[in-house]
Amino acid sequence: MFTHHRDREQPIFSTRAHVFQIDPTTKRNWIPASKHAVTVSFFYDANRNVYRIISVGGTKAIINCSVTPSMTFTKTSQKFGQWADTRANTVYGLGFATEQQLHQFSEKFREVKDAARLAREKSQDKELANTALTIAAPQSPPVVNVNGPEDKLYRSQSADITLAAEKERIKKMLSEGSICEMNVEAELFSLQDSNSKLVAALHEANANVEQWKKQLAAYQEETERLRDQVAELEAHGGHGPSDLLKDELTQSLEELEALLKAKDEEIHILQSKKTEYHDIEHERDQTIHRLREMEMRNAELERRVQNSEQSLNNSLDERDRMDTELQRAIEILDIKIFDLNDLRQNLYKLINK
């Protein structure tokens, strides 16, 4: 089925990126959908007038998303972006090698979304034209009852409009909370990735420092031994070959001192990197604090949504009760009309006798 669609579609833009999907269980963590960077392409199906984003890893489609006018591609960092696919009930994330690739994909996403919106508007205009032609055809006049059914029609339309507005407001509240939470999660994901790399580098640097300390101790012992030999040679006042040995020992001592100085500079550099690591840990703690605040805000939005849903259910129950009472009144009115008609026929018979 997937191969058949690919045969009918034409690629309009391609790039390479690391693909992630939101964890379907927690909705808070990113799961890598590909081990390496894969090709992500925009396709256009001319037969159905549909735009899609497709990415294939091996023989499996890791992205197969139809672009709709309501979708929004959000940049959460300099090289990371995401969008939500409500039909697949998931959120896709793309990590690019450069900021320029992210910008190009974002611009193409906006162009494709605008094209999808125009395609939908054209389709709706065509449907409206077909509907107008159907209405223009000759039809039998509708049968209108006494005032009751008309009142019911107007009340139902007003209630439907109110319910639709309430549903849109609830959807907007949910989307605001979800987008804020997703942005903070993506920022935390990028920070955790940088933090893990820095931790690995710090561990390696600490191991190197321990090794350099051992080498430094060995060099210091060698230096002391050479100094003792130089002092011993000077005490004996040796000449000739001893002077040559003294020069060699002095040169070795200078080399060891230069090496010790270089190792001290490397130790200072590693200590400065350790300070940067503490700064990143502080930034991570702040991000976690912001995420918790977003979770509290999301919980408050969920509570408000639940209250709105309860009010909506109460409104629906009230409308059903009014419909039932109105139907009962209509039945009583029909009985009264039937009785009046029967009474009129009886009077007419009495008059004609």
C-alpha positions as CSV (number, residue, x, y, z in Angstrom):
1,M,0.0,0.0,0.0
2,F,2.8,2.4,0.9
3,T,4.7,1.5,-2.3
4,H,1.6,2.2,-4.4
5,H,1.3,5.8,-2.9
6,R,5.0,6.4,-3.5
7,D,4.5,5.5,-7.2
8,R,1.7,8.1,-7.6
9,E,3.5,10.9,-5.6
10,Q,6.4,13.2,-6.6
11,P,9.1,14.4,-4.2
12,I,9.3,18.2,-3.9
13,F,11.9,18.6,-1.2
14,S,14.3,16.3,0.7
15,T,16.8,16.7,3.6
16,R,18.5,14.5,6.2
17,A,17.8,14.5,9.9
18,H,17.7,12.4,13.0
19,V,14.0,11.4,13.6
20,F,12.4,11.2,17.1
21,Q,8.9,10.3,18.3
22,I,7.3,11.2,21.6
23,D,6.9,8.4,24.0
24,P,3.2,7.2,23.5
25,T,3.0,6.1,27.2
26,T,4.3,9.1,29.1
27,K,4.0,11.8,26.4
28,R,7.1,13.4,28.0
29,N,10.2,11.7,26.6
30,W,11.7,11.5,23.1
31,I,12.3,8.0,21.5
32,P,14.8,7.8,18.6
33,A,13.1,6.5,15.5
34,S,16.3,6.1,13.6
35,K,19.9,5.2,14.7
36,H,21.4,7.5,12.2
37,A,20.3,10.5,10.1
38,V,17.8,9.5,7.4
39,T,16.2,11.2,4.4
40,V,13.0,13.2,5.2
41,S,11.0,14.2,2.1
42,F,7.9,16.2,1.2
43,F,5.7,14.4,-1.4
44,Y,2.7,15.6,-3.5
45,D,0.0,13.3,-4.7
46,A,-1.5,15.0,-7.7
47,N,-4.5,12.5,-8.0
48,R,-5.8,13.2,-4.5
49,N,-4.2,16.7,-4.1
50,V,-2.5,15.7,-0.9
51,Y,0.9,16.7,0.6
52,R,2.7,14.2,2.8
53,I,6.0,14.0,4.8
54,I,7.6,10.6,4.4
55,S,10.8,9.1,5.8
56,V,11.9,5.5,5.4
57,G,14.4,3.6,7.5
58,G,15.3,0.3,5.8
59,T,12.0,-1.3,4.8
60,K,9.9,0.6,7.5
61,A,8.2,4.0,7.1
62,I,9.2,5.9,10.3
63,I,7.3,9.0,9.1
64,N,4.1,8.9,7.0
65,C,2.2,12.1,7.8
66,S,-0.4,14.0,5.7
67,V,0.1,17.8,6.0
68,T,-3.0,19.7,7.1
69,P,-3.5,23.5,7.4
70,S,-3.8,23.2,11.2
71,M,-0.3,21.7,11.7
72,T,2.5,23.9,13.0
73,F,6.3,23.3,12.9
74,T,7.9,24.7,16.0
75,K,11.7,25.3,16.4
76,T,12.7,24.4,19.9
77,S,16.4,25.0,19.5
78,Q,18.9,26.0,16.9
79,K,19.0,22.5,15.3
80,F,15.8,20.8,16.6
81,G,12.1,21.2,15.6
82,Q,8.8,19.3,16.1
83,W,5.2,19.1,14.9
84,A,2.2,17.2,16.1
85,D,0.2,14.6,14.0
86,T,-3.3,14.3,15.5
87,R,-4.3,11.6,13.1
88,A,-1.4,9.4,14.3
89,N,-1.7,10.7,17.9
90,T,2.0,11.4,18.1
91,V,4.6,14.2,17.9
92,Y,7.6,14.0,15.6
93,G,10.9,15.6,16.3
94,L,13.8,16.3,13.9
95,G,17.4,17.0,14.8
96,F,19.5,18.6,12.0
97,A,23.2,18.9,11.5
98,T,23.1,22.6,10.9
99,E,20.8,25.6,11.7
100,Q,20.5,26.3,7.9
101,Q,18.9,22.8,7.3
102,L,16.4,23.4,10.1
103,H,15.5,26.8,8.6
104,Q,15.0,25.3,5.1
105,F,12.8,22.5,6.4
106,S,10.7,25.1,8.4
107,E,10.2,27.3,5.4
108,K,9.2,24.3,3.2
109,F,6.8,23.1,5.9
110,R,5.1,26.5,5.9
111,E,4.8,26.5,2.1
112,V,3.4,23.0,2.0
113,K,0.9,23.9,4.8
114,D,-0.3,27.0,2.8
115,A,-0.6,24.8,-0.3
116,A,-2.7,22.3,1.6
117,R,-4.9,25.1,2.9
118,L,-5.5,26.3,-0.7
119,A,-6.3,22.8,-1.8
120,R,-8.8,22.3,0.9
121,E,-10.5,25.7,0.1
122,K,-10.8,24.7,-3.5
123,S,-12.3,21.4,-2.6
124,Q,-14.8,23.1,-0.3
125,D,-15.7,25.6,-3.0
126,K,-16.4,22.7,-5.3
127,E,-18.6,20.9,-2.8
128,L,-20.5,24.1,-2.2
129,A,-21.1,24.5,-5.9
130,N,-22.4,20.9,-6.2
131,T,-24.6,21.5,-3.2
132,A,-26.0,24.7,-4.8
133,L,-26.8,22.8,-8.0
134,T,-28.6,20.2,-6.0
135,I,-30.7,22.8,-4.1
136,A,-31.5,24.6,-7.4
137,A,-33.3,21.4,-8.7
138,P,-37.1,21.3,-8.4
139,Q,-38.2,20.0,-5.0
140,S,-41.5,19.4,-3.3
141,P,-42.4,22.0,-0.7
142,P,-41.7,20.9,2.9
143,V,-44.7,20.2,5.2
144,V,-44.7,22.7,8.1
145,N,-46.6,21.8,11.3
146,V,-48.0,24.1,13.9
147,N,-45.6,26.4,15.8
148,G,-44.1,23.6,17.9
149,P,-41.7,21.9,15.4
150,E,-40.3,25.3,14.2
151,D,-39.5,26.4,17.8
152,K,-37.7,23.1,18.3
153,L,-35.6,23.6,15.1
154,Y,-34.4,27.1,16.1
155,R,-33.6,26.1,19.7
156,S,-31.5,23.1,18.4
157,Q,-29.5,25.2,16.1
158,S,-28.7,27.8,18.8
159,A,-27.7,25.0,21.2
160,D,-25.4,23.4,18.6
161,I,-23.7,26.7,17.9
162,T,-23.1,27.2,21.7
163,L,-21.8,23.6,22.1
164,A,-19.4,24.0,19.1
165,A,-18.0,27.3,20.6
166,E,-17.5,25.5,23.9
167,K,-15.7,22.6,22.3
168,E,-13.4,25.0,20.3
169,R,-12.5,26.8,23.6
170,I,-11.7,23.5,25.3
171,K,-9.5,22.4,22.4
172,K,-7.6,25.8,22.5
173,M,-7.0,25.4,26.2
174,L,-5.6,21.8,25.7
175,S,-3.4,22.8,22.8
176,E,-1.9,25.8,24.7
177,G,-0.9,23.5,27.6
178,S,0.4,20.8,25.3
179,I,2.5,23.2,23.2
180,C,4.1,24.8,26.3
181,E,4.9,21.4,27.7
182,M,6.3,20.1,24.5
183,N,8.6,23.1,24.1
184,V,10.0,22.7,27.6
185,E,10.4,18.9,27.0
186,A,12.4,19.5,23.8
187,E,14.6,22.1,25.5
188,L,15.2,19.6,28.4
189,F,16.0,16.9,25.8
190,S,18.7,19.1,24.1
191,L,20.1,20.1,27.5
192,Q,20.3,16.5,28.7
193,D,22.1,15.5,25.5
194,S,24.7,18.2,26.0
195,N,25.0,17.3,29.6
196,S,25.6,13.6,28.9
197,K,28.4,14.6,26.4
198,L,30.0,16.9,28.9
199,V,29.8,14.3,31.7
200,A,31.6,11.8,29.5
201,A,34.3,14.3,28.7
202,L,34.7,15.2,32.4
203,H,35.0,11.5,33.3
204,E,37.7,11.1,30.7
205,A,39.4,14.3,31.8
206,N,39.4,13.1,35.5
207,A,40.9,9.8,34.4
208,N,43.6,11.7,32.5
209,V,44.3,13.9,35.5
210,E,44.9,10.8,37.7
211,Q,47.3,9.4,35.1
212,W,49.1,12.8,34.9
213,K,49.4,13.0,38.6
214,K,51.1,9.6,38.7
215,Q,53.4,10.7,35.9
216,L,54.1,14.0,37.7
217,A,55.1,12.1,40.9
218,A,57.4,9.8,38.8
219,Y,58.9,12.9,37.1
220,Q,59.5,14.6,40.5
221,E,61.2,11.5,41.8
222,E,63.4,11.4,38.7
223,T,64.2,15.1,39.2
224,E,65.2,14.6,42.8
225,R,67.4,11.7,41.8
226,L,69.1,13.7,39.0
227,R,69.6,16.6,41.4
228,D,71.3,14.3,43.9
229,Q,73.5,13.0,41.2
230,V,74.5,16.5,40.1
231,A,75.2,17.5,43.7
232,E,77.3,14.4,44.2
233,L,79.3,15.1,41.0
234,E,79.9,18.7,42.1
235,A,81.1,17.5,45.5
236,H,83.6,15.2,44.0
237,G,84.7,18.0,41.6
238,G,84.9,15.7,38.7
239,H,86.0,16.9,35.3
240,G,86.1,15.6,31.7
241,P,83.4,13.0,31.1
242,S,81.7,14.1,34.4
243,D,81.1,17.6,32.9
244,L,79.4,16.0,29.9
245,L,77.2,13.9,32.2
246,K,76.3,17.0,34.2
247,D,75.2,18.9,31.1
248,E,73.0,15.9,30.0
249,L,71.5,15.8,33.5
250,T,70.9,19.6,33.5
251,Q,69.2,19.3,30.1
252,S,67.0,16.4,31.3
253,L,66.1,18.5,34.3
254,E,65.0,21.4,32.2
255,E,62.9,19.2,30.0
256,L,61.2,17.6,33.0
257,E,60.4,21.1,34.4
258,A,58.9,22.2,31.1
259,L,56.8,19.1,31.0
260,L,55.6,19.7,34.6
261,K,54.6,23.2,33.6
262,A,52.6,22.0,30.6
263,K,50.8,19.4,32.8
264,D,49.9,22.1,35.3
265,E,48.4,24.2,32.5
266,E,46.3,21.2,31.4
267,I,45.1,20.7,35.0
268,H,44.0,24.3,35.1
269,I,42.0,23.9,31.9
270,L,40.3,20.8,33.2
271,Q,39.3,22.7,36.4
272,S,37.8,25.5,34.3
273,K,35.8,22.8,32.3
274,K,34.6,21.5,35.7
275,T,33.2,24.9,36.5
276,E,31.4,25.0,33.2
277,Y,29.9,21.6,34.0
278,H,28.5,23.0,37.3
279,D,26.9,25.9,35.4
280,I,25.2,23.5,33.0
281,E,23.9,21.5,36.0
282,H,22.5,24.7,37.4
283,E,20.8,25.5,34.1
284,R,19.4,21.9,34.0
285,D,17.9,22.4,37.5
286,Q,16.3,25.6,36.3
287,T,14.8,23.8,33.3
288,I,13.5,21.0,35.5
289,H,11.9,23.6,37.8
290,R,10.2,25.3,34.7
291,L,9.0,21.8,33.6
292,R,7.4,21.2,37.0
293,E,5.7,24.6,36.8
294,M,4.4,23.7,33.4
295,E,3.1,20.4,34.8
296,M,1.2,22.3,37.5
297,R,-0.2,24.6,34.9
298,N,-1.2,21.7,32.7
299,A,-3.0,20.1,35.8
300,E,-4.9,23.3,36.3
301,L,-5.9,23.4,32.6
302,E,-7.0,19.8,32.9
303,R,-9.1,20.6,35.9
304,R,-10.7,23.6,34.1
305,V,-11.4,21.3,31.1
306,Q,-13.1,18.8,33.3
307,N,-15.3,21.5,34.8
308,S,-16.1,22.7,31.3
309,E,-16.9,19.1,30.2
310,Q,-19.2,18.8,33.2
311,S,-21.0,22.0,32.4
312,L,-21.3,20.8,28.8
313,N,-22.8,17.5,29.9
314,N,-25.3,19.4,32.1
315,S,-26.2,21.6,29.2
316,L,-26.7,18.5,27.0
317,D,-28.9,16.9,29.7
318,E,-30.9,20.1,30.0
319,R,-31.4,20.3,26.2
320,D,-32.6,16.6,26.2
321,R,-35.0,17.3,29.0
322,M,-36.4,20.4,27.1
323,D,-36.7,18.3,23.9
324,T,-38.6,15.6,25.8
325,E,-41.0,18.2,27.3
326,L,-41.5,19.8,23.9
327,Q,-42.3,16.5,22.3
328,R,-44.8,15.7,25.0
329,A,-46.5,19.1,24.5
330,I,-46.6,18.5,20.7
331,E,-48.3,15.1,21.3
332,I,-50.9,16.7,23.6
333,L,-51.5,19.4,21.1
334,D,-52.0,16.8,18.4
335,I,-54.6,15.1,20.6
336,K,-56.4,18.4,21.2
337,I,-56.4,19.1,17.5
338,F,-57.8,15.6,16.8
339,D,-60.5,16.2,19.4
340,L,-61.4,19.6,18.0
341,N,-61.6,18.1,14.5
342,D,-63.9,15.3,15.8
343,L,-66.0,17.9,17.6
344,R,-66.3,19.9,14.4
345,Q,-67.4,16.9,12.4
346,N,-70.1,16.1,15.1
347,L,-71.4,19.7,15.0
348,Y,-71.5,19.6,11.2
349,K,-73.5,16.4,11.3
350,L,-75.9,17.9,13.8
351,I,-76.4,21.0,11.7
352,N,-77.1,19.0,8.5
353,K,-79.8,16.8,10.2
